[in-house]
Amino acid sequence: MVSVSDLLPGEAIRLGAAAEDWRGAVRAAGELLVATGSSTDAYTAEMIRSVEDNGPYIVLAPGFAFAHARPSPAVLRTGMSWVRLARPVEFGHEANDPVDLVVALAARDASQHTEAMASLARLLADPETERALREAPTPQALRALLAGEEPGPVPGGAAEGAATGGRTVHKILTVCGNGLGTSLFLKNTLEQVLDRWGWSRYVTVEATDTISAKGKAAEAVAILTSREIARTLGDVGIPVKVVDDFTSAAEADRVLRDTYDV
């Protein structure tokens, strides 16, 4: 399993970085990807363009943005960077601004980093761990926290609950602009709630992008996504539910209850 600490070398962490605006914040994260050999400058431009085209959907929790773009020739190898800003900046998100933490991902494909993203989502969903990560005084301390706190796959999840004994299995889609970043965070949060409910055998969650989601909508009972991506999707024939905090189990629980009227 590829972990967050595997993808995030100490040289890709910058604490107390200066940025004038959201573009500067994403650019700072992109510069670290370039410096550590994960991508070229072209990928940084692609991350910025993704926000320009889709809105601030990468701001997936209060104060936290997850910058990324689609796999492309500008990605040299899968890697991450971590930028804590000296002064928060506005991305234009209605609920989660201002942002002081930007984590960037450069992915060679849509699968290599999945476990790492699930692990990071679980870490940030825990208030104590999230606070410790935000307050880490040095890159070494941050990496030590990541290496020491990363849990394994959640037991009882979709993989273990695949056998349904002939029961009907519902599908929920989580959607982002690229299908490999923020949608994975929301997928992991939903699966944690479904595990707690004991519903993992009956409801599967698939992370996808805006283009694929329109074709897959007929297979699903609902789409869960950000406000910006919901506007982009429009009417797809099934309910589209907006989630503001992709790492909040409480919000995921509320939206699932609304979806299933329980």
N, C-alpha and C positions, 0 to 999 in steps of 0.2 A: 504494500500500500504506500503510495506517495503521500507524504505528510506536508503540512504547511512549512515546518522547519526545513524540510528537504528542499523546498522551492524558494525559500527566503534566506539567502545568505546575509551575514551581518553587513556586508557592503551595500546591500539593497535597502537598508533601513536608515532613515534620516529623521531625527527628532528635533523639533524647534525650527522647522524650515519656514522660510518667508515666501509668501505668495500674495500678489495684489488682488487676484480674483480667482474664479474657479478654473479658468484656463491655465493660469499659472500653477495652481495646485496640481492639476492633472499632468501638466508639463514636468513638474518636479518629480512626480512618480514615474513618468516615462523616462526621464533622464537616468534614473537609477536602473531601470530595465536595460537601457542601452549600455550603461557603464558596466553592468554585470554580464553582458553578453546574451541577454534574452531576446532582444529585439533591436531594430534600427529606429532612427528618428521618424521614419514613415509610420511606424506603429503608433507612436505618440500622437501624430496628427490624426490617425484613424480613431483613436480613443476620444479625442476632442470632437471630431466630426460626428461621432455616434451620439454625443450629448446634443450637439447642435441640431441633428436630424430628429432625435427622439425625445428631447427634453431631459430634465434632470432625474430620469428614472434610476440612475445609478446610485442616488442617495437613498439607500435602502433601510436606514435606521437613523434615529436622531444623532446628528453630528458625524455620520459615517457614510463615505462614498466608496463604491467599489468600481474602479475604472477598468474598462476592458473594451476590446473590439473583437470582431470575428477573427478566426485563424486566417493568416495570410502569409505571403512570402516575407513580410516584414518581421515575422516571428522566427527567431533563429533556434530557440529552444524554450520549453515551458519554464516559466519562472514568475516570481512575484516581487513587488516592492512595497514598502510601508513608509508613509510620510505622515508625521504628526506636525501640524502647523503651529507656528508661534502665535498666529492670530487667525481665528476662524474666518471663512469666506462664505459668501452666499452663492448657492447653485441655482436658486429660483424654485426650490422645492417647497410646497405649501405647508408641509408638516415637519420636515426633518432638518431644515436649515437652522443655524449656520453649521458648516462642516469644519471640523478640525482634524479629522483622520481620513486619509485617502490611501486605500490599498489598491494596487494595480495588479492585473493578471495579464500575462502574455501566454497564450495557449497554442500549442502546435496543432491540437485537434480537440474535439469536443468531449473526449473521455478520459484523457490522461490525468486530469486534475480533479476529477469528480470527488474522490474521497477527501482530498485536501480541502476542497470548498465545503464539504459537509462538516469536516472537523472544525474549520474556522467558524462556520455558522453556529455550531454548538458552543464553541468557546465564547463567542460574542453574545450568545443568548443568555449566558450565565452572568448575572450582575456583578458578582465578586470577581470573576475571572476577567470580565470586560473592563472593570475598573483597574485591575492590576495591569492589564495590557496597556491601557491608556496612560497609566502613570509610571510605566517602566522607565527608570532613569537613564539607561544605556541600551544600545542595540544588543549587547550581550545578554543583558537582563531580560529583554523582550524575547530573544530566541530561547533562553532557558525556560521562560514561562511557557512558550509554545511547545517546546519539546517535552516538558514535564507534565503539561495539562492535557495534551491531545488524547482524547478517548478513542477507542476502536469503533467499528461500525455499531450502530444502535441495534441491539438484539430485537428480534420480532418484527423487523422492518419488512419492506415490500418483498425482498428476496426470500426471506424465511416464510412469508405469508402467501407465497405464490399458489400453494395447493389450496383449492377452495372447495373441493368435494362437490363440484357441479354448481356451486352458488354463483349468482350474478356478481360480477366485479365491475364497479364503477371506476371511471377514470376522471381525474381532475388534471387540467393543464396549468402549469405555472409558466408565465411568458415574460420574456424580456426582449430587448432589441436584437440580441445576438444568440440567445438560447444556451449560453454556457457560463454565465456569471451570476447576475442577480436572481435569475429564475432558479438556479440551484440552491441559493440561500433559502428562498421561499419553499422550495420542494422539501428541503431538509426539515424546516420548521413544521410544515404540515405533517410530515411523516412522524415526527415526534408526538404530535397531538393525536394522530390516528393510532399510534402504538399505545398511547395512554388510554384511549377509548376502547382498545381491543378491536379496532376496525380495519387493521392493515390487511386482513384477508379479503376484505370486501371493497376497498377503495385503494387504487394505485394512483401515484402522482408522477407525471411526466413533465420534465422541464423542456421547453422548446422556444423557438423564436417567433417573431410576429408573422413572418411569411408562412411558416409551417403550421402555425396555430390555426390559421383560417382553413387549411385543408383538413386538419385533425379535429376540428370543433365537433363534427358530426359523431365522433367516437366518444366524446366526453360529456359529463353532466354539467360542468362549469369550468370557467377560466378564472384563475386568480392572478392578479397582476398589479402593477402600479397605476396611478391615475393617468400618467402620461401615455403609457402603452395602451390602456383601456380606450383612450381617445383615438389612438392610431388604429386599433382594431375595429372600432365601430360595432355595428350589428353583425354578429357571427352566428346567430340562431340559437345560442345558449346563453345563460346568465354569465355576465362578466363582473366579477367582484373585485373591488379595489382594496388593496392592503397597503397601509402606510409604512409600517415597521416590519420588514421581512424577517427580522430575528426575534420577534415577539410571539411566544407561544400563546399568550393571552389573546392577542389580536387574531391569530390563526384559529384559535378555538372559537372565538366569536363569529368569524366569517364562516367557518364550517357549520356551526349551529344554524346560522342564517340560511346557508345553502341547503341543508337537510331539514330545516324547520324542527330542530330538536333543542 
